[in-house]
Amino acid sequence: CESAQVPLTRGEVMINQALERRRALVEASLSGLIALVLSLAVFGPILRWIAVGWSGGDMLSTYINVEMWQGFRYSASDQYGFPLGMNLNYFPGIDITENTFAALVSTVAGTPFVGLNILILVTFPLIGFLAYFLFRMTGLTGPLAIAGAVVFSLIPFHFGRALGHTYLATLYSAVTGMALVLLVGSGRFERIVRQPRGQALSRSRKIWLAAAICVLVVITAWSGVYYAAFTLLLGAAALLWRYIKGAPWKSILVDALPFTAIVILAFVGFLPSLLTTMTDPPIGTLSDRLPYDSVIFAGYLAVLVLPLPASSLPGFDFYNRSVTEALAAGGWVESSAQSNYGTWVTTAALLVLIGGLIANTRKRQRKADTGTPRDDKKLFVSAHFITYLITICLLFFIPWGLNYLIAGTITAQIRAWNRLTPIILLLFLLGAAAILRNTRVARHPIPALGVSAGVLALTFVDAVLPFRQAYADNVSKGAEITKAGREYAADTNLAIPEECGVLQLPTMGYPEFGVIGNVNDYDHFWTSITNPGKRWSYGAVKATDAYIWAGQLPPIPSSEQVALLRGGKFCAIHLDIRAWREEDLPSVLQEFNTRFGDPVATGYDGDWLMFDIRPESPASDEHVENFFHQPMITADPVTTHALEQEGMNTWWWTKDKRASFTLTPTRDQTPVRVVRGEITAPSCGPRPVTVTLSSGTEKVSQNLIARPTQATPFELILDAPSAAPATLEVIATGQACEAEDFAGKRFAQVGNLQTY
């Protein structure tokens, strides 16, 4: 006969709990350690470049974010965006934990690159450590839980995004957010808050639990808007799950506490941006986001469930080639990039989850008459709840899903729903863990060790090694550019010792300006971040007064504009010749050499040229002030063609008989008073043109005869300068001119428009 089970004393229970906690910490630490060791296959060869910029593009912009970070907000500095400065607080972001860590490390190290680079390295063991506890919440422990955590830390999204959208790749806030969702959905959060009678916790234990919950909430709320938003989305789904399962409203309100706290903390994190835009609002739209963007940047389910087609295992060439060619047929899009794939292990995990759900459903049907199943007193996360979360994610992940409704009704700023990829892959792994927790493989150490070793080996070969060469190539190129930037800085500062402004050409707005020639977005930061001894024009935020003056410059500043620059404490012009076509470059260089002499410094294999403009005479203070605070000129896109530029000239062709330009003052102290420019007729013949400047009830007009071969200048002056937006109207009579060398109708050319 079986002996009766003797209940454990309270002391024995506490000892067992302490041992379990110790075991959890040991296994979580092993997860982090293994993730670190495996990731070193990629990072080991590039550790010698830890103090250089690893990549351009978005990552280069993130280095600037770190440098400008001041604990809870960005500093406004004229190191970038000179002379009026760069103010990153215009952009609503809550990357507080990432910026704080990276800025602290960079400050201690004394270099702007090392903090962000170390952050990338640290996230691999950190995610392995944190993710282990998610697997433990499903009831899975030991080698399989460790392997699952390591697999998630090494997914392609983590490697693939790190050298671009770096903070998206950090992923640790996705793990902390998922922990809160699982705690609530399983009912464990309510149990923590309301301990059953007879299970009272010690004071220190309560403090530790409360602190842990608070840390999860803070990290989730202050580590990026996307993972905070995804946590709130899944949190709402978890609350609905609790309601479906019969939880009383009082319990649901308790469960809503962590998500409410995330909303409050996120709002606090947005305060610097809100205050900046309220006290000094931008003149135009900082970034355009359309609801349709949620379709363009939605995820591809086929890519998500397929393993990364970069396997180096024998016989997998056919798979790699077939998947790559199939997706390439549709053209490259972000959602089909390598970072959006799963791995062989995540695909297997999905199959295990599906198979387990089918098997469990059949088992319940066969045992339907044997009585109700016993309650899960440990409140493990169930496979059904995980499947429910996967379904919710997929509804927002796919094109034309619920994501479009969010973008169309609430906000279009959350547009890249393919960034749910790591969340869904994590749920695949957790779902498999929930299925495997009671299997023989999980309960017996030898099979568990064997399966775990195979999983880790497969992950290393097919999810880690494919990124080894890509990282080596990117980082070596970044090291080369960093070295070139530092050498260029030394030569520049030797030739021009004083701390003064440098105009960077071509002029580009920040952020998301696009590419000019072979100059990529954010490339101008390479010269400025490596030379703090100068003040650099690039970095002024678009649609703010800090950028308007630069955005309205021609490709080559005129002598008058150079004099204004000198009055604004500019001493040099940096020229990145990659922006010009090869056939245009000789004339551009001849212009600069004739006016400013030979460059005083060259860099990056001759692509960077520094011209000294100190011999030029500065303009008067009044003219300089008006120049840097000039009104913004906005052409009506319905009646004008796109802006064209060449040399020292800029112009618009009108495509209607009546075209208009809006002149918006950047501040009350510099209203619209004078407008001047040039009118040229199209090639089909001269025509009369009337230009009218109006503001309120005042109108000033001038009648001109526009000719095809010679520009006709005009100047309009208001009697009462206007602090409100004014309008310049151009009326060109006669027939539209059409020709083979351009598309569309042309009535008149409005060139070199200036207002002050």
Rosetta blueprint (number, residue, H / E / L):
1 C L
2 E L
3 S L
4 A L
5 Q L
6 V L
7 P L
8 L L
9 T L
10 R H
11 G H
12 E H
13 V H
14 M H
15 I H
16 N H
17 Q H
18 A H
19 L H
20 E H
21 R H
22 R H
23 R H
24 A H
25 L H
26 V H
27 E H
28 A H
29 S H
30 L H
31 S H
32 G H
33 L H
34 I H
35 A H
36 L H
37 V H
38 L H
39 S H
40 L H
41 A H
42 V H
43 F H
44 G H
45 P H
46 I H
47 L H
48 R H
49 W H
50 I L
51 A L
52 V L
53 G L
54 W L
55 S L
56 G L
57 G H
58 D H
59 M H
60 L H
61 S H
62 T H
63 Y H
64 I H
65 N H
66 V H
67 E H
68 M H
69 W E
70 Q L
71 G L
72 F L
73 R L
74 Y E
75 S L
76 A L
77 S E
78 D L
79 Q L
80 Y E
81 G L
82 F L
83 P L
84 L L
85 G L
86 M E
87 N L
88 L H
89 N H
90 Y H
91 F L
92 P L
93 G L
94 I L
95 D L
96 I H
97 T H
98 E H
99 N H
100 T H
101 F H
102 A H
103 A H
104 L H
105 V H
106 S H
107 T H
108 V H
109 A H
110 G L
111 T L
112 P L
113 F L
114 V H
115 G H
116 L H
117 N H
118 I H
119 L H
120 I H
121 L H
122 V H
123 T H
124 F H
125 P H
126 L H
127 I H
128 G H
129 F H
130 L H
131 A H
132 Y H
133 F H
134 L H
135 F H
136 R H
137 M H
138 T L
139 G L
140 L L
141 T L
142 G L
143 P H
144 L H
145 A H
146 I H
147 A H
148 G H
149 A H
150 V H
151 V H
152 F H
153 S H
154 L L
155 I L
156 P H
157 F H
158 H H
159 F H
160 G H
161 R H
162 A H
163 L L
164 G L
165 H L
166 T H
167 Y H
168 L H
169 A H
170 T H
171 L L
172 Y H
173 S H
174 A H
175 V H
176 T H
177 G H
178 M H
179 A H
180 L H
181 V H
182 L H
183 L H
184 V H
185 G H
186 S L
187 G L
188 R H
189 F H
190 E H
191 R H
192 I H
193 V H
194 R L
195 Q L
196 P L
197 R L
198 G L
199 Q L
200 A L
201 L L
202 S L
203 R H
204 S H
205 R H
206 K H
207 I H
208 W H
209 L H
210 A H
211 A H
212 A H
213 I H
214 C H
215 V H
216 L H
217 V H
218 V H
219 I H
220 T H
221 A H
222 W L
223 S L
224 G L
225 V H
226 Y H
227 Y H
228 A H
229 A H
230 F H
231 T H
232 L H
233 L H
234 L H
235 G H
236 A H
237 A H
238 A H
239 L H
240 L H
241 W H
242 R H
243 Y H
244 I H
245 K L
246 G L
247 A L
248 P L
249 W H
250 K H
251 S H
252 I H
253 L H
254 V H
255 D H
256 A L
257 L H
258 P H
259 F H
260 T H
261 A H
262 I H
263 V H
264 I H
265 L H
266 A H
267 F H
268 V H
269 G H
270 F H
271 L H
272 P H
273 S H
274 L H
275 L H
276 T H
277 T H
278 M H
279 T H
280 D L
281 P L
282 P L
283 I L
284 G L
285 T L
286 L L
287 S L
288 D L
289 R L
290 L L
291 P L
292 Y L
293 D H
294 S H
295 V H
296 I H
297 F L
298 A L
299 G L
300 Y L
301 L H
302 A H
303 V H
304 L H
305 V H
306 L L
307 P E
308 L L
309 P L
310 A L
311 S L
312 S L
313 L L
314 P L
315 G L
316 F L
317 D H
318 F H
319 Y H
320 N H
321 R H
322 S H
323 V H
324 T H
325 E H
326 A H
327 L H
328 A H
329 A L
330 G L
331 G L
332 W L
333 V L
334 E H
335 S H
336 S H
337 A L
338 Q H
339 S H
340 N H
341 Y L
342 G E
343 T L
344 W H
345 V H
346 T H
347 T H
348 A H
349 A H
350 L H
351 L H
352 V H
353 L H
354 I H
355 G H
356 G H
357 L H
358 I H
359 A H
360 N H
361 T H
362 R H
363 K H
364 R H
365 Q H
366 R H
367 K L
368 A H
369 D H
370 T H
371 G L
372 T L
373 P L
374 R L
375 D L
376 D L
377 K L
378 K L
379 L L
380 F L
381 V L
382 S L
383 A H
384 H H
385 F H
386 I H
387 T H
388 Y H
389 L H
390 I H
391 T H
392 I H
393 C H
394 L H
395 L H
396 F H
397 F H
398 I L
399 P L
400 W L
401 G L
402 L H
403 N H
404 Y H
405 L H
406 I H
407 A H
408 G H
409 T H
410 I L
411 T L
412 A L
413 Q L
414 I L
415 R L
416 A L
417 W H
418 N H
419 R H
420 L H
421 T H
422 P H
423 I H
424 I H
425 L H
426 L H
427 L H
428 F H
429 L H
430 L H
431 G H
432 A H
433 A H
434 A H
435 I H
436 L H
437 R L
438 N L
439 T L
440 R H
441 V H
442 A H
443 R H
444 H L
445 P H
446 I H
447 P H
448 A H
449 L H
450 G H
451 V H
452 S H
453 A H
454 G H
455 V H
456 L H
457 A H
458 L H
459 T H
460 F H
461 V H
462 D H
463 A H
464 V H
465 L H
466 P H
467 F H
468 R H
469 Q H
470 A H
471 Y H
472 A H
473 D H
474 N H
475 V H
476 S H
477 K H
478 G H
479 A H
480 E H
481 I H
482 T H
483 K H
484 A H
485 G H
486 R H
487 E H
488 Y H
489 A H
490 A H
491 D H
492 T H
493 N H
494 L H
495 A H
496 I L
497 P L
498 E L
499 E L
500 C L
501 G E
502 V E
503 L E
504 Q E
505 L E
506 P L
507 T L
508 M L
509 G L
510 Y E
511 P L
512 E L
513 F L
514 G L
515 V L
516 I E
517 G L
518 N L
519 V E
520 N L
521 D L
522 Y L
523 D L
524 H L
525 F H
526 W H
527 T H
528 S H
529 I H
530 T L
531 N L
532 P L
533 G L
534 K L
535 R E
536 W E
537 S L
538 Y L
539 G L
540 A L
541 V E
542 K L
543 A L
544 T L
545 D H
546 A H
547 Y H
548 I H
549 W H
550 A H
551 G H
552 Q L
553 L L
554 P L
555 P L
556 I L
557 P L
558 S L
559 S H
560 E H
561 Q H
562 V H
563 A H
564 L H
565 L H
566 R H
567 G H
568 G L
569 K L
570 F E
571 C E
572 A E
573 I E
574 H E
575 L E
576 D E
577 I H
578 R H
579 A H
580 W L
581 R L
582 E L
583 E L
584 D L
585 L H
586 P H
587 S H
588 V H
589 L H
590 Q H
591 E H
592 F H
593 N H
594 T H
595 R H
596 F H
597 G L
598 D L
599 P L
600 V L
601 A E
602 T E
603 G E
604 Y L
605 D L
606 G L
607 D L
608 W E
609 L E
610 M E
611 F E
612 D E
613 I L
614 R L
615 P L
616 E L
617 S L
618 P L
619 A L
620 S L
621 D H
622 E H
623 H H
624 V H
625 E H
626 N H
627 F H
628 F H
629 H L
630 Q L
631 P L
632 M E
633 I E
634 T E
635 A E
636 D L
637 P L
638 V L
639 T L
640 T E
641 H L
642 A L
643 L L
644 E E
645 Q E
646 E E
647 G L
648 M L
649 N E
650 T E
651 W E
652 W E
653 W E
654 T E
655 K L
656 D L
657 K L
658 R E
659 A E
660 S E
661 F E
662 T E
663 L E
664 T E
665 P L
666 T L
667 R L
668 D L
669 Q L
670 T L
671 P L
672 V E
673 R E
674 V E
675 V E
676 R E
677 G E
678 E E
679 I E
680 T E
681 A L
682 P L
683 S L
684 C L
685 G L
686 P L
687 R E
688 P E
689 V E
690 T E
691 V E
692 T E
693 L E
694 S E
695 S E
696 G L
697 T L
698 E E
699 K E
700 V E
701 S E
702 Q E
703 N E
704 L E
705 I E
706 A E
707 R L
708 P L
709 T L
710 Q L
711 A L
712 T E
713 P E
714 F E
715 E E
716 L E
717 I E
718 L E
719 D E
720 A E
721 P E
722 S E
723 A L
724 A L
725 P L
726 A E
727 T E
728 L E
729 E E
730 V E
731 I E
732 A E
733 T L
734 G L
735 Q L
736 A L
737 C E
738 E L
739 A L
740 E L
741 D L
742 F L
743 A L
744 G L
745 K L
746 R E
747 F L
748 A L
749 Q E
750 V E
751 G E
752 N E
753 L E
754 Q E
755 T E
756 Y L
